[in-house]
Amino acid sequence: MHGQATSTTAEAIHHPEREEIELGAVLHALSDPVRLKIVASLASRPDACPTGSFDVPVTKSTCTHHFKVLREAGIVRQRPEGTARLNTLRREDLDAPA
């Protein structure tokens, strides 16, 4: 049963559709210096990166919260891989005309 819960959790990662991304939510998410640093780091990386691979001055739980804010704003896409979440910048969605 524990394996089923993990599978359900992985499937429950919500990402807004491109047309649901709101400028206000993006600007709010980017107003925090830690989240801005995460986005700048993702922008310079060609491949998906695990959440724990970012050099940010916060605890693991706080880092997880920052990624949730970025994901819910539509800035990053997360996908589960084993026990980790890999992150990519949603550059095409953010660059799309409104």
C-alpha positions in Angstrom: 0.0 0.0 0.0 2.9 2.4 0.7 3.9 2.1 -3.0 0.4 3.1 -4.1 0.6 6.2 -2.0 3.9 7.2 -3.6 2.4 6.6 -7.1 -0.7 8.7 -6.2 1.5 11.5 -4.8 3.6 11.5 -8.0 0.4 11.8 -10.1 -0.9 14.6 -7.9 1.8 17.2 -9.0 -0.3 20.0 -10.4 1.0 22.3 -13.1 -1.2 25.1 -14.4 -1.8 25.0 -18.2 -0.1 27.7 -20.3 -3.3 29.7 -20.5 -3.8 29.6 -16.7 -0.4 31.2 -16.0 -1.0 34.7 -14.6 1.5 37.5 -14.7 0.7 38.5 -11.1 1.5 35.0 -9.8 4.7 34.9 -11.8 5.9 38.3 -10.5 5.0 37.3 -6.9 7.0 34.1 -7.2 10.0 35.9 -8.6 9.8 38.6 -5.9 11.6 36.3 -3.5 15.5 36.4 -3.8 15.8 32.6 -3.2 13.2 31.8 -5.9 14.8 34.2 -8.3 18.2 32.5 -7.7 16.6 29.1 -8.4 15.1 30.4 -11.6 18.4 31.9 -12.7 20.1 28.7 -12.0 17.6 26.7 -14.0 17.9 29.1 -16.9 21.6 28.4 -17.1 21.2 24.6 -17.0 20.4 22.6 -20.2 18.9 19.5 -18.3 16.4 18.9 -15.6 17.8 19.2 -12.1 16.8 17.6 -8.8 15.4 20.0 -6.2 18.3 19.2 -3.8 20.9 20.3 -6.3 20.5 24.0 -5.9 22.8 26.1 -3.7 20.3 28.1 -1.7 20.7 29.3 1.9 17.5 27.6 3.2 16.4 24.3 4.8 15.2 21.4 2.7 11.6 22.0 3.7 11.8 25.7 2.8 13.4 24.9 -0.5 10.5 22.5 -1.2 8.1 25.3 -0.5 9.9 27.7 -2.9 9.7 25.1 -5.6 6.0 24.6 -4.9 5.4 28.4 -5.3 7.4 28.4 -8.6 5.5 25.3 -9.9 2.0 26.7 -9.0 2.9 30.0 -10.7 3.8 28.1 -13.9 7.5 28.9 -13.8 8.9 25.4 -13.4 7.8 22.0 -14.3 8.5 19.1 -11.9 8.5 15.4 -12.7 9.1 12.6 -10.2 12.1 10.4 -10.7 12.4 7.8 -7.9 12.3 9.7 -4.7 13.4 13.0 -6.3 11.7 15.7 -8.3 13.4 16.9 -11.4 12.8 20.6 -12.3 12.9 22.4 -15.6 12.1 26.0 -16.5 8.9 26.4 -18.5 10.6 28.8 -20.8 8.3 28.2 -23.9 5.2 28.7 -21.8 6.5 31.8 -20.2 7.7 33.2 -23.6 4.3 32.5 -25.3 2.2 35.5 -26.2 -0.7 36.2 -23.8 
